[in-house]
Amino acid sequence: MNHLLPDMLMIAVPLWVERYRPFSFDERQKLINEINQSDFCYRMEHLLHKTEGKTAQAFNDLARSLALLSFVPGGITFMGTKWETKEPSHVEATVDGFENR
């Protein structure tokens, strides 16, 4: 696993959160429902194995998905980081007991 991935996500996910913050609950829910699990897993293979020409798209898909899922009550935990976005403008990431606000 790429040890830089969590650090890169700490930058990318909040940017995607701000992109989706103006969306209504229903708009975000529709995007969450469109996340296809098998397609998502296939793209993560490109990220893990650094497939030429597909790694950047896989990273952006991951960051986008984490951002969208952070709006769900309770958030989402990925690689030891819990992502949770609370309205109106609060993004929280907890890594192994440390909080970043």
Long-range contacts (C-beta under 8 A, 24 or more apart in sequence): 1-48, 1-79, 2-47, 2-48, 5-47, 5-59, 5-79, 6-79, 6-80, 6-81, 6-95, 8-59, 9-62, 9-63, 9-66, 9-78, 9-79, 9-81, 10-81, 10-93, 10-100, 12-59, 12-60, 12-63, 13-63, 13-66, 13-67, 13-70, 13-83, 13-91, 13-93, 14-67, 14-91, 14-93, 15-63, 15-67, 16-63, 16-64, 16-66, 16-67, 16-68, 17-67, 17-70, 17-71, 17-85, 17-91, 19-67, 20-67, 20-68, 20-71, 21-85, 21-89, 25-71, 28-68, 28-71, 31-68, 32-68, 32-69, 32-71, 32-72, 35-65, 35-68, 35-69, 40-65
